[in-house]
Every structure is written in structure tokens, then in C-alpha cells.
């Protein structure tokens, strides 16, 4: 297993985030993604989709709760 892991690291599939990844994550990508870059590398597309749906559902619930508390209406 270690040979496979070493090979994957060598070709760049398994790797630790570099300084460039961190700079990109904290300056550019954070406003377009719900989760950090490493989350998208470590999870399957199905897990990512499920996490997105759960997060967006929670955010929508929070928005509706805020609107009710502050007597706001939906503007069209």
C-alpha cells in the first residue's frame, strides 16, 4: 500500500496543500465555494453534493427564520 501511496503522491494526486493552494483558497476561492479546497479533494462527488444540499438547506432555514424575526417580506 505504501508503494501506491508514494506513487500517487509523486504524480500529485495525494499531496499536502502547498502555499499556492493556501493563497488561492484564502484569496480567490473562498467566495465561490462552501468548503475549503481540501474538502473537494478528500470527498467523493456524492458526498460533496450531499454536504452542499445540507448546508444550503440550513442556510435557507436561517434566512427564513431571520425574515420572520424581523418582519421582512420577500421582495420580487
PyMOL commands that place a pseudoatom at each C-alpha (Angstrom):
pseudoatom trace, name=CA, resn=UNK, resi=1, chain=A, elem=C, hetatm=0, pos=[0.000, 0.000, 0.000]
pseudoatom trace, name=CA, resn=UNK, resi=2, chain=A, elem=C, hetatm=0, pos=[2.846, 2.396, 0.737]
pseudoatom trace, name=CA, resn=UNK, resi=3, chain=A, elem=C, hetatm=0, pos=[4.202, 1.996, -2.813]
pseudoatom trace, name=CA, resn=UNK, resi=4, chain=A, elem=C, hetatm=0, pos=[0.816, 3.000, -4.224]
pseudoatom trace, name=CA, resn=UNK, resi=5, chain=A, elem=C, hetatm=0, pos=[0.593, 5.945, -1.825]
pseudoatom trace, name=CA, resn=UNK, resi=6, chain=A, elem=C, hetatm=0, pos=[4.114, 7.076, -2.735]
pseudoatom trace, name=CA, resn=UNK, resi=7, chain=A, elem=C, hetatm=0, pos=[3.303, 6.834, -6.432]
pseudoatom trace, name=CA, resn=UNK, resi=8, chain=A, elem=C, hetatm=0, pos=[0.078, 8.826, -6.011]
pseudoatom trace, name=CA, resn=UNK, resi=9, chain=A, elem=C, hetatm=0, pos=[1.947, 11.497, -4.065]
pseudoatom trace, name=CA, resn=UNK, resi=10, chain=A, elem=C, hetatm=0, pos=[4.642, 11.598, -6.736]
pseudoatom trace, name=CA, resn=UNK, resi=11, chain=A, elem=C, hetatm=0, pos=[2.163, 12.279, -9.541]
pseudoatom trace, name=CA, resn=UNK, resi=12, chain=A, elem=C, hetatm=0, pos=[0.300, 14.820, -7.422]
pseudoatom trace, name=CA, resn=UNK, resi=13, chain=A, elem=C, hetatm=0, pos=[-2.969, 13.068, -6.627]
pseudoatom trace, name=CA, resn=UNK, resi=14, chain=A, elem=C, hetatm=0, pos=[-2.214, 12.704, -2.938]
pseudoatom trace, name=CA, resn=UNK, resi=15, chain=A, elem=C, hetatm=0, pos=[-0.426, 15.718, -1.615]
pseudoatom trace, name=CA, resn=UNK, resi=16, chain=A, elem=C, hetatm=0, pos=[-0.406, 18.226, 1.161]
pseudoatom trace, name=CA, resn=UNK, resi=17, chain=A, elem=C, hetatm=0, pos=[-1.654, 21.683, 0.241]
pseudoatom trace, name=CA, resn=UNK, resi=18, chain=A, elem=C, hetatm=0, pos=[1.141, 23.941, -0.957]
pseudoatom trace, name=CA, resn=UNK, resi=19, chain=A, elem=C, hetatm=0, pos=[1.489, 27.621, -0.162]
pseudoatom trace, name=CA, resn=UNK, resi=20, chain=A, elem=C, hetatm=0, pos=[-0.046, 28.366, -3.575]
pseudoatom trace, name=CA, resn=UNK, resi=21, chain=A, elem=C, hetatm=0, pos=[-3.103, 26.283, -2.652]
pseudoatom trace, name=CA, resn=UNK, resi=22, chain=A, elem=C, hetatm=0, pos=[-3.447, 28.159, 0.615]
pseudoatom trace, name=CA, resn=UNK, resi=23, chain=A, elem=C, hetatm=0, pos=[-3.092, 31.557, -1.054]
pseudoatom trace, name=CA, resn=UNK, resi=24, chain=A, elem=C, hetatm=0, pos=[-5.676, 30.601, -3.680]
pseudoatom trace, name=CA, resn=UNK, resi=25, chain=A, elem=C, hetatm=0, pos=[-8.029, 29.229, -1.040]
pseudoatom trace, name=CA, resn=UNK, resi=26, chain=A, elem=C, hetatm=0, pos=[-7.901, 32.289, 1.183]
pseudoatom trace, name=CA, resn=UNK, resi=27, chain=A, elem=C, hetatm=0, pos=[-7.934, 34.960, -1.504]
pseudoatom trace, name=CA, resn=UNK, resi=28, chain=A, elem=C, hetatm=0, pos=[-9.866, 33.734, -4.509]
pseudoatom trace, name=CA, resn=UNK, resi=29, chain=A, elem=C, hetatm=0, pos=[-11.874, 30.587, -3.970]
pseudoatom trace, name=CA, resn=UNK, resi=30, chain=A, elem=C, hetatm=0, pos=[-13.467, 31.243, -0.584]
pseudoatom trace, name=CA, resn=UNK, resi=31, chain=A, elem=C, hetatm=0, pos=[-16.149, 33.484, -2.002]
pseudoatom trace, name=CA, resn=UNK, resi=32, chain=A, elem=C, hetatm=0, pos=[-17.177, 30.871, -4.573]
pseudoatom trace, name=CA, resn=UNK, resi=33, chain=A, elem=C, hetatm=0, pos=[-17.110, 27.670, -2.522]
pseudoatom trace, name=CA, resn=UNK, resi=34, chain=A, elem=C, hetatm=0, pos=[-18.906, 26.470, 0.563]
pseudoatom trace, name=CA, resn=UNK, resi=35, chain=A, elem=C, hetatm=0, pos=[-15.961, 24.427, 1.779]
pseudoatom trace, name=CA, resn=UNK, resi=36, chain=A, elem=C, hetatm=0, pos=[-12.162, 24.673, 1.630]
pseudoatom trace, name=CA, resn=UNK, resi=37, chain=A, elem=C, hetatm=0, pos=[-10.275, 23.225, -1.322]
pseudoatom trace, name=CA, resn=UNK, resi=38, chain=A, elem=C, hetatm=0, pos=[-9.094, 20.214, 0.661]
pseudoatom trace, name=CA, resn=UNK, resi=39, chain=A, elem=C, hetatm=0, pos=[-12.720, 19.159, 1.240]
pseudoatom trace, name=CA, resn=UNK, resi=40, chain=A, elem=C, hetatm=0, pos=[-13.235, 18.766, -2.510]
pseudoatom trace, name=CA, resn=UNK, resi=41, chain=A, elem=C, hetatm=0, pos=[-10.074, 16.654, -2.827]
pseudoatom trace, name=CA, resn=UNK, resi=42, chain=A, elem=C, hetatm=0, pos=[-10.924, 14.317, 0.041]
pseudoatom trace, name=CA, resn=UNK, resi=43, chain=A, elem=C, hetatm=0, pos=[-14.594, 13.558, -0.659]
pseudoatom trace, name=CA, resn=UNK, resi=44, chain=A, elem=C, hetatm=0, pos=[-16.463, 11.838, -3.438]
pseudoatom trace, name=CA, resn=UNK, resi=45, chain=A, elem=C, hetatm=0, pos=[-18.829, 13.804, -5.694]
pseudoatom trace, name=CA, resn=UNK, resi=46, chain=A, elem=C, hetatm=0, pos=[-21.804, 12.201, -3.931]
pseudoatom trace, name=CA, resn=UNK, resi=47, chain=A, elem=C, hetatm=0, pos=[-20.528, 13.277, -0.510]
pseudoatom trace, name=CA, resn=UNK, resi=48, chain=A, elem=C, hetatm=0, pos=[-19.870, 16.782, -1.796]
pseudoatom trace, name=CA, resn=UNK, resi=49, chain=A, elem=C, hetatm=0, pos=[-23.369, 17.037, -3.261]
pseudoatom trace, name=CA, resn=UNK, resi=50, chain=A, elem=C, hetatm=0, pos=[-24.931, 15.814, -0.015]
pseudoatom trace, name=CA, resn=UNK, resi=51, chain=A, elem=C, hetatm=0, pos=[-22.884, 18.278, 2.068]
pseudoatom trace, name=CA, resn=UNK, resi=52, chain=A, elem=C, hetatm=0, pos=[-23.862, 21.135, -0.279]
pseudoatom trace, name=CA, resn=UNK, resi=53, chain=A, elem=C, hetatm=0, pos=[-27.551, 20.256, -0.030]
pseudoatom trace, name=CA, resn=UNK, resi=54, chain=A, elem=C, hetatm=0, pos=[-27.423, 20.023, 3.769]
pseudoatom trace, name=CA, resn=UNK, resi=55, chain=A, elem=C, hetatm=0, pos=[-25.564, 23.319, 4.083]
pseudoatom trace, name=CA, resn=UNK, resi=56, chain=A, elem=C, hetatm=0, pos=[-27.850, 25.164, 1.680]
pseudoatom trace, name=CA, resn=UNK, resi=57, chain=A, elem=C, hetatm=0, pos=[-30.944, 23.786, 3.426]
pseudoatom trace, name=CA, resn=UNK, resi=58, chain=A, elem=C, hetatm=0, pos=[-29.616, 25.044, 6.759]
pseudoatom trace, name=CA, resn=UNK, resi=59, chain=A, elem=C, hetatm=0, pos=[-28.782, 28.457, 5.273]
pseudoatom trace, name=CA, resn=UNK, resi=60, chain=A, elem=C, hetatm=0, pos=[-32.270, 28.768, 3.759]
pseudoatom trace, name=CA, resn=UNK, resi=61, chain=A, elem=C, hetatm=0, pos=[-33.807, 27.863, 7.114]
pseudoatom trace, name=CA, resn=UNK, resi=62, chain=A, elem=C, hetatm=0, pos=[-31.702, 30.524, 8.830]
pseudoatom trace, name=CA, resn=UNK, resi=63, chain=A, elem=C, hetatm=0, pos=[-32.742, 33.146, 6.251]
pseudoatom trace, name=CA, resn=UNK, resi=64, chain=A, elem=C, hetatm=0, pos=[-36.426, 32.324, 6.719]
pseudoatom trace, name=CA, resn=UNK, resi=65, chain=A, elem=C, hetatm=0, pos=[-36.031, 32.484, 10.485]
pseudoatom trace, name=CA, resn=UNK, resi=66, chain=A, elem=C, hetatm=0, pos=[-34.323, 35.876, 10.197]
pseudoatom trace, name=CA, resn=UNK, resi=67, chain=A, elem=C, hetatm=0, pos=[-37.101, 37.191, 7.958]
pseudoatom trace, name=CA, resn=UNK, resi=68, chain=A, elem=C, hetatm=0, pos=[-39.787, 36.068, 10.425]
pseudoatom trace, name=CA, resn=UNK, resi=69, chain=A, elem=C, hetatm=0, pos=[-37.988, 37.599, 13.406]
pseudoatom trace, name=CA, resn=UNK, resi=70, chain=A, elem=C, hetatm=0, pos=[-37.523, 40.922, 11.640]
pseudoatom trace, name=CA, resn=UNK, resi=71, chain=A, elem=C, hetatm=0, pos=[-40.917, 41.011, 9.855]
pseudoatom trace, name=CA, resn=UNK, resi=72, chain=A, elem=C, hetatm=0, pos=[-39.377, 41.153, 6.417]
pseudoatom trace, name=CA, resn=UNK, resi=73, chain=A, elem=C, hetatm=0, pos=[-41.204, 40.270, 3.227]
pseudoatom trace, name=CA, resn=UNK, resi=74, chain=A, elem=C, hetatm=0, pos=[-39.821, 38.675, 0.097]
pseudoatom trace, name=CA, resn=UNK, resi=75, chain=A, elem=C, hetatm=0, pos=[-39.143, 41.357, -2.468]
pseudoatom trace, name=CA, resn=UNK, resi=76, chain=A, elem=C, hetatm=0, pos=[-39.890, 40.478, -6.058]
for i in range(1, 76): cmd.bond("trace and resi %d" % i, "trace and resi %d" % (i + 1))
show_as sticks, trace
zoom trace
